[in-house]
Amino acid sequence: MSQGRKSVVEESTHKGIVAGATVAGAVVVGALGFPILAGLAAIPATALTWSWWKHRSKNGIKF
């Protein structure tokens, strides 16, 4: 059974918050002067952001 529109939007919101927090964490680590750790933190941030973007486009949610 497919999900309702409301649950899809809630899931997208959750994925967006997690992706945004991960990106913010990578930026903070870089700003604190740890470029190698920032680069490593950017890898999961990129993956989570891509997952969120793909989820929104797959479900027809506008940006």
KEFINU-844630 format. One record per atom (N, C-alpha, C): residue number from 0; residue in one letter; atom name; z, x, y. Coordinates in steps of 0.1 Angstrom, whole numbers. Example, Ala and Ser with C-alpha at 12.3 -4.5 7.8 and 13.67 -1.06 7.14 Angstrom:
  pos  code  site     zz     xx     yy
    0     A     N     78    132    -57
    0     A    CA     78    123    -45
    0     A     C     78    132    -33
    1     S     N     71    128    -22
    1     S    CA     71    137    -11
    1     S     C     79    129      0
***
This chain:
  pos  code  site     zz     xx     yy
    0     M     N      0      8    -12
    0     M    CA      0      0      0
    0     M     C      0      9     12
    1     S     N     -8      5     22
    1     S    CA     -9     14     34
    1     S     C      3     11     43
    2     Q     N      5     21     52
    2     Q    CA     17     19     61
    2     Q     C     12     10     73
    3     G     N     22      4     79
    3     G    CA     19     -4     91
    3     G     C     17      5    103
    4     R     N     11      0    113
    4     R    CA      8      8    125
    4     R     C     21     14    132
    5     K     N     31      6    132
    5     K    CA     44     10    138
    5     K     C     49     23    131
    6     S     N     49     22    117
    6     S    CA     55     34    110
    6     S     C     46     46    111
    7     V     N     33     44    113
    7     V    CA     24     55    115
    7     V     C     26     62    128
    8     V     N     28     54    138
    8     V    CA     31     59    152
    8     V     C     45     66    152
    9     E     N     55     60    145
    9     E    CA     68     67    144
    9     E     C     67     80    137
   10     E     N     59     81    126
   10     E    CA     57     93    119
   10     E     C     50    104    128
   11     S     N     40     99    135
   11     S    CA     33    108    144
   11     S     C     43    113    155
   12     T     N     51    105    160
   12     T    CA     61    109    171
   12     T     C     70    119    165
   13     H     N     75    117    153
   13     H    CA     84    127    146
   13     H     C     77    140    144
   14     K     N     65    140    139
   14     K    CA     57    152    137
   14     K     C     55    159    150
   15     G     N     52    152    161
   15     G    CA     50    158    174
   15     G     C     62    165    180
   16     I     N     74    158    178
   16     I    CA     86    164    183
   16     I     C     90    177    175
   17     V     N     88    177    162
   17     V    CA     90    189    154
   17     V     C     81    200    158
   18     A     N     68    197    159
   18     A    CA     58    207    163
   18     A     C     62    212    177
   19     G     N     65    204    187
   19     G    CA     68    208    200
   19     G     C     81    217    200
   20     A     N     91    213    193
   20     A    CA    103    221    192
   20     A     C    100    235    186
   21     T     N     92    236    176
   21     T    CA     88    248    170
   21     T     C     81    257    180
   22     V     N     71    251    187
   22     V    CA     64    259    197
   22     V     C     73    264    208
   23     A     N     82    255    213
   23     A    CA     92    259    223
   23     A     C    101    271    218
   24     G     N    105    270    205
   24     G    CA    113    281    200
   24     G     C    105    294    200
   25     A     N     93    294    196
   25     A    CA     85    306    196
   25     A     C     83    312    210
   26     V     N     81    303    220
   26     V    CA     80    307    234
   26     V     C     93    314    239
   27     V     N    104    307    235
   27     V    CA    117    313    239
   27     V     C    120    326    233
   28     V     N    117    328    220
   28     V    CA    118    341    214
   28     V     C    110    351    220
   29     G     N     97    348    224
   29     G    CA     89    357    231
   29     G     C     94    361    245
   30     A     N     99    351    252
   30     A    CA    105    353    265
   30     A     C    117    362    265
   31     L     N    124    361    254
   31     L    CA    136    370    253
   31     L     C    133    384    250
   32     G     N    120    387    247
   32     G    CA    116    401    245
   32     G     C    115    405    231
   33     F     N    112    395    222
   33     F    CA    111    398    208
   33     F     C     96    394    203
   34     P     N     86    402    207
   34     P    CA     72    398    205
   34     P     C     69    397    190
   35     I     N     74    405    182
   35     I    CA     71    404    167
   35     I     C     77    391    161
   36     L     N     89    388    165
   36     L    CA     95    376    160
   36     L     C     88    364    166
   37     A     N     83    365    178
   37     A    CA     76    354    184
   37     A     C     63    352    177
   38     G     N     56    362    173
   38     G    CA     44    361    166
   38     G     C     46    355    152
   39     L     N     57    359    146
   39     L    CA     60    352    133
   39     L     C     64    338    134
   40     A     N     71    334    145
   40     A    CA     75    321    148
   40     A     C     63    312    152
   41     A     N     52    318    157
   41     A    CA     40    311    161
   41     A     C     32    306    149
   42     I     N     34    313    137
   42     I    CA     26    309    125
   42     I     C     30    294    121
   43     P     N     43    292    118
   43     P    CA     46    278    114
   43     P     C     44    268    126
   44     A     N     46    273    138
   44     A    CA     43    264    150
   44     A     C     29    259    150
   45     T     N     20    268    147
   45     T    CA      6    265    146
   45     T     C      3    255    135
   46     A     N      9    258    124
   46     A    CA      7    249    112
   46     A     C     12    235    115
   47     L     N     24    234    120
   47     L    CA     29    221    123
   47     L     C     21    213    134
   48     T     N     17    221    144
   48     T    CA      9    214    154
   48     T     C     -5    209    149
   49     W     N    -11    217    140
   49     W    CA    -23    213    134
   49     W     C    -21    201    125
   50     S     N    -10    201    118
   50     S    CA     -7    189    109
   50     S     C     -5    177    118
   51     W     N      2    178    129
   51     W    CA      4    167    138
   51     W     C     -9    162    144
   52     W     N    -18    171    148
   52     W    CA    -31    168    154
   52     W     C    -39    161    144
   53     K     N    -40    166    132
   53     K    CA    -48    160    121
   53     K     C    -43    146    117
   54     H     N    -30    144    117
   54     H    CA    -24    131    114
   54     H     C    -28    121    125
   55     R     N    -27    125    137
   55     R    CA    -31    115    148
   55     R     C    -46    112    147
   56     S     N    -55    122    145
   56     S    CA    -69    119    144
   56     S     C    -72    110    132
   57     K     N    -66    113    121
   57     K    CA    -69    106    108
   57     K     C    -65     91    110
   58     N     N    -54     88    117
   58     N    CA    -49     75    119
   58     N     C    -54     68    131
   59     G     N    -63     74    139
   59     G    CA    -69     68    150
   59     G     C    -60     66    162
   60     I     N    -50     75    163
   60     I    CA    -41     74    174
   60     I     C    -46     82    186
   61     K     N    -47     76    198
   61     K    CA    -53     83    209
   61     K     C    -42     92    215
   62     F     N    -47    103    222
   62     F    CA    -38    112    228
   62     F     C    -35    109    242
***
